């Protein structure tokens, strides 16, 4: 599954950026293609993922929640990685590549803060200065991750414009990159943005699915019937799904239903959006008839984005994946359910997937079915939000 020579997945994706960024994107694409062919680069990244990040992560048979659901549910425990989420897979890969390219400064955007923490962590490992753009609304609701980024030596730059969340943090990061492209590498945190980012980030995250495939074959001697993961920009889910693309396993991506799809206050770009261009890429977006981007809403800062990765849009177009939504209230129930029944406190993002797998999907299945859920992050970052709601 490679994009075409124009960086498009059957029409989605591409490079819609200022001319000043075209040479930087071409440089990045050439460097990445060369690096992944070299055993030395792959060995170094594998070593970092294994000895520093903590891979492989376990595939856990959640027996208590399986008993409740009536089907076998396995959790891919990305929450056990260093920094507490799947984001470290991508940041280690990108910053290793940035060092190879001779870049001396790192920037990033973040919503829930997990990508910011992972970028700051990887930048510290390689001794590079790091600046992270973050909407002021997300800074206020993700105070713990903001503090972690500062402890790790990063500068957190508040963004006050627009929705004051992830979309506008991304806008500011891109503006910075345009200005400082010669010395700076922009560590984009999801499978969004201009080519080659969607395919490159997907590749760095595809280790999630590769591990899951070998682990489930070891435990069950067959592949899962369903794979369920939350979708914001979509990096954990595309990384989870990718190794299974040619299999008969069914994919379900769970978007943020927010206050309900009918209210307009949600983050369900694939369920309710239309194709358009945002942050240099064509994909499904939440937008008006005039093409103005709507402000997304979710209790989860990591799903609070009005677009989605172009490869997910391709999956939707060809029917390879089904995309559904779970509202804030249901996500809170998923959070409580996994915490109380299984003793695992999830982040609010995968709480959407947990709820859908147990409450919406499982009742439709017979007891022999296997459902794998990507537990993309742990919930300590969301405790302050949860305290006032449960």
C-alpha positions in Angstrom: 0.0 0.0 0.0 2.1 2.9 -1.3 0.7 6.2 -2.5 1.2 7.0 -6.2 4.0 9.2 -7.5 2.0 12.3 -6.6 1.5 11.1 -3.0 -2.1 10.1 -3.4 -4.2 7.1 -2.2 -6.7 6.9 -5.1 -7.2 10.6 -5.2 -6.7 11.4 -1.5 -3.5 12.9 -0.1 -1.1 14.9 -2.3 1.0 18.0 -1.6 -1.0 21.2 -1.4 1.6 23.5 0.2 3.5 26.8 -0.4 6.3 26.6 -2.9 8.8 27.2 -0.2 7.9 23.8 1.3 8.0 21.7 -1.9 11.8 21.3 -1.8 11.7 20.4 1.9 9.1 17.7 1.3 11.1 16.3 -1.7 14.2 16.3 0.5 12.3 14.4 3.2 10.9 11.9 0.8 14.2 11.1 -0.7 15.9 10.8 2.7 13.2 8.5 4.0 13.2 6.2 1.0 17.0 5.9 1.2 17.0 5.4 4.9 14.5 2.6 5.0 16.5 0.6 2.4 19.6 0.8 4.6 20.1 -2.0 7.3 22.0 0.4 9.5 19.0 2.8 9.9 16.6 0.0 10.5 18.9 -1.7 13.1 19.2 1.6 15.0 15.5 2.3 15.0 14.7 -1.3 16.0 17.2 -1.0 18.8 15.7 2.2 20.1 12.2 0.8 19.9 13.2 -2.4 21.8 15.6 -1.0 24.4 14.3 2.5 24.9 10.6 2.6 24.0 9.8 -0.9 25.3 8.7 -2.9 22.2 7.3 -5.4 21.6 4.1 -4.4 23.6 2.0 -7.3 24.8 -1.3 -8.5 23.2 -3.4 -9.1 26.3 -6.5 -11.4 26.4 -8.9 -9.3 28.5 -10.7 -12.2 30.1 -13.0 -10.1 32.4 -14.2 -7.8 29.7 -14.5 -10.7 27.3 -16.8 -12.4 29.7 -18.9 -9.3 29.8 -18.9 -8.9 26.1 -19.5 -12.5 25.2 -16.6 -12.6 22.6 -12.8 -12.9 22.9 -11.3 -9.4 23.2 -7.6 -8.8 22.9 -6.0 -5.5 23.8 -2.8 -4.3 22.0 -1.1 -2.6 24.9 0.5 0.5 23.4 -0.3 2.2 26.7 2.7 0.3 28.2 5.2 2.0 25.9 7.6 4.7 27.2 5.7 8.0 27.4 2.4 6.1 27.6 1.2 5.9 24.0 2.0 4.8 20.5 3.3 8.2 19.5 6.9 7.3 20.5 7.1 4.8 17.5 6.8 7.7 15.1 8.9 10.3 16.9 11.9 8.1 17.3 11.8 7.2 13.6 11.4 10.8 12.4 14.0 12.3 14.7 16.5 9.6 13.8 15.8 10.6 10.2 16.2 14.3 11.0 19.6 13.7 12.5 20.6 11.8 9.3 19.4 14.8 7.3 21.5 17.2 9.4 18.6 19.1 10.9 19.5 21.0 14.1 16.0 21.9 15.5 12.8 20.0 16.1 9.2 21.3 16.1 5.9 19.6 16.5 2.2 20.1 17.1 0.2 18.4 19.7 -3.4 18.1 20.9 -3.7 15.6 23.8 0.0 16.2 24.5 1.1 12.6 24.0 2.8 13.4 20.7 4.4 16.5 22.2 5.8 14.4 25.1 7.0 11.8 22.7 8.7 14.4 20.4 10.3 16.1 23.4 11.5 12.7 24.6 13.0 11.7 21.3 14.6 15.1 20.9 16.2 14.8 24.3 17.7 11.4 23.4 19.4 13.0 20.3 20.3 16.3 22.1 18.2 18.5 19.8 16.2 21.6 20.9 12.5 21.1 20.6 9.5 23.5 20.4 5.9 22.2 20.6 2.9 24.2 19.4 -0.3 23.5 21.5 -3.7 25.2 21.5 -4.4 27.1 24.8 -7.6 25.0 25.4 -5.5 21.8 25.2 -2.8 23.3 27.4 -5.5 23.9 30.1 -7.0 20.4 29.9 -3.7 18.5 29.5 -1.6 20.3 32.1 0.2 17.1 33.1 1.6 16.6 29.6 2.5 20.2 29.3 4.6 19.9 32.5 6.2 16.7 31.2 7.3 18.5 28.0 8.9 21.2 29.9 10.7 18.7 32.2 12.0 17.1 29.1 13.5 20.4 28.0 11.0 21.4 25.3 9.4 24.8 24.9 5.6 24.7 24.7 4.2 27.5 22.6 0.6 28.3 23.2 -1.7 28.9 20.3 -4.6 31.3 20.9 -6.1 31.5 17.4 -9.2 29.7 15.9 -10.4 26.7 17.9 -7.3 27.0 20.2 -6.9 23.2 19.7 -5.0 20.8 17.4 -6.0 22.2 14.1 -4.6 25.6 14.9 -1.5 24.2 16.6 -0.8 22.5 13.3 -1.3 25.7 11.4 1.3 27.4 13.6 3.8 24.6 13.3 3.5 24.7 9.5 4.1 28.5 9.5 7.2 27.9 11.7 8.5 25.3 9.3 8.0 27.5 6.2 10.2 30.1 7.9 12.9 27.8 9.2 12.9 25.0 6.8 16.7 24.8 6.2 17.5 24.0 9.8 14.2 22.6 11.2 12.5 19.2 10.9 8.7 19.2 11.6 7.7 16.0 13.4 4.1 15.7 12.3 2.3 13.5 14.8 -0.3 11.7 12.7 -1.0 10.3 9.2 -2.2 13.7 7.9 -0.5 16.5 6.1 1.3 16.6 2.8 3.1 13.7 1.2 5.3 11.9 2.4 4.0 12.3 5.9 0.9 10.1 5.7 2.8 7.1 4.3 5.9 7.7 6.4 4.1 8.0 9.7 2.0 5.0 8.8 5.2 3.0 8.2 6.6 3.9 11.5 3.4 3.0 13.3 2.8 -0.3 11.3 4.9 -2.1 13.9 1.7 -2.2 16.0 -0.1 -4.3 13.4 2.9 -6.5 12.6 3.4 -7.4 16.2 -0.4 -8.0 16.7 -0.4 -10.4 13.7 2.4 -12.6 15.0 1.0 -12.5 18.6 -2.6 -13.4 17.7 -1.4 -16.3 15.5 0.7 -17.6 18.4 -2.3 -17.4 20.8 -5.2 -18.3 18.6 -3.7 -19.9 15.5 -5.8 -17.5 13.4 -6.3 -13.8 12.7 -9.0 -11.7 14.5 -12.4 -11.4 13.0 -12.5 -7.7 13.8 -9.9 -5.0 14.6 -11.2 -1.8 16.4 -9.3 1.4 17.0 -10.0 5.1 17.6 -9.5 7.5 14.7 -8.6 11.2 15.1 -5.9 11.9 12.6 -5.6 8.1 12.4 -2.0 7.0 13.1 -2.7 4.3 15.8 -5.5 2.8 13.7 -3.7 2.8 10.4 -0.7 1.3 12.0 -2.9 -1.3 13.6 -4.8 -2.1 10.4 -2.0 -2.0 7.8 -0.4 -5.4 8.2 -3.9 -7.0 7.9 -4.9 -5.1 4.7 -5.0 -8.1 2.5 -6.7 -10.4 5.1 -10.4 -11.0 5.7 -10.2 -9.3 9.1 -12.7 -6.5 9.2 -11.6 -3.0 10.3 -13.7 -0.6 12.4 -12.4 2.9 13.0 -14.2 4.8 15.8 -14.4 8.6 15.6 -15.3 11.1 18.2 -19.1 11.6 18.3 -18.7 14.4 20.8 -22.1 15.7 21.9 -23.8 13.8 19.1 -23.6 13.9 15.3 -26.9 15.8 15.0 -25.5 18.6 17.1 -22.6 19.4 14.8 -20.3 19.3 17.9 -18.1 16.2 17.1 -14.9 15.1 15.4 -16.4 12.5 13.0 -14.9 13.6 9.7 -15.3 10.2 8.0 -18.9 9.8 9.2 -20.1 13.3 8.5 -17.5 15.1 6.5 -16.8 15.8 2.8 -13.6 15.7 0.8 -11.6 18.9 1.0 -8.0 20.2 1.6 -6.5 20.9 5.0 -2.9 21.1 6.1 -1.6 20.2 2.6 -3.6 17.1 2.0 -6.9 16.1 0.4 -9.1 14.0 2.7 -12.5 14.0 4.4 -13.1 17.1 6.5 -15.7 18.8 8.6 -16.5 21.8 6.6 -19.3 24.2 5.5 -20.8 24.3 2.0 -18.4 27.1 1.3 -15.4 25.0 2.4 -14.8 26.7 5.7 -13.4 24.3 8.3 -15.7 23.5 11.2 -14.4 23.4 14.7 -14.3 19.8 15.9 -15.4 18.8 19.4 -14.5 15.8 21.6 -14.0 15.2 25.3 -10.7 13.7 24.1 -8.1 16.2 23.0 -6.4 13.6 20.7 -9.6 13.2 18.6 -10.4 16.9 18.5 -9.4 17.4 14.8 -11.7 18.3 11.8 -9.9 16.0 9.3 -8.4 12.6 9.0 -5.5 10.9 7.2 -5.9 10.3 3.5 -5.3 6.6 3.7 -8.4 6.3 5.9 -10.3 8.2 3.3 -9.2 5.6 0.8 -10.2 2.8 3.1 -13.7 4.4 3.3 -13.9 4.9 -0.4 -13.2 1.2 -1.2 -15.1 -0.1 1.7 -12.1 -1.7 3.4 -13.0 -0.2 6.7 -16.2 0.8 8.4 -16.2 4.1 10.3 -18.5 4.7 13.2 -18.8 7.2 16.1 -19.0 7.1 19.9 -20.1 10.2 21.8 -18.4 11.7 24.9 -20.8 10.1 27.3 -20.2 6.6 25.8 -16.5 7.1 25.8 -16.6 7.9 29.6 -18.5 4.6 30.1 -15.8 2.8 28.1 -13.2 4.4 30.3 -15.0 3.4 33.5 -15.7 -0.1 32.2 -12.1 -1.0 31.4 -10.8 0.6 34.6 -13.2 -1.2 36.9 -13.5 -4.6 35.1 -9.9 -5.1 33.8 -7.8 -2.9 36.1 -6.5 -0.9 33.1 -7.0 2.9 33.0 -7.1 3.9 29.3 -6.8 7.2 27.7 -10.0 8.8 26.6 -9.1 8.2 22.9 -9.1 4.4 23.0 -12.0 4.5 25.5 -14.1 5.3 22.4 -12.9 2.0 20.8 -13.4 0.0 24.0 -17.0 1.2 24.3 -17.8 0.4 20.6 -16.2 -3.1 20.8 -18.0 -4.1 24.0 -21.3 -2.4 23.7 -22.0 -2.0 20.0 -20.1 -4.7 18.1 -19.9 -7.7 20.5 -23.8 -8.1 20.9 -24.0 -8.7 17.2 -21.4 -11.5 17.2 -21.3 -15.2 18.3 -19.0 -16.2 21.1 -16.3 -17.7 18.8 -15.4 -14.4 17.3 -12.2 -12.6 18.1 -12.0 -8.8 18.4 -8.6 -7.0 18.7 -8.7 -3.5 20.1 -5.8 -1.0 19.9 -5.3 0.4 23.4 -3.3 3.4 22.0 -2.6 5.2 25.3 -2.9 5.2 29.1 -5.2 7.5 31.0 -3.1 9.4 33.4 -3.2 12.5 31.1 -7.0 12.6 31.3 -7.5 12.2 35.1 -8.2 15.9 35.7 -10.9 15.8 33.0 -12.4 12.5 34.3 -12.5 13.6 38.0 -15.2 16.1 37.4 -17.3 13.9 35.2 -17.5 10.4 36.7 
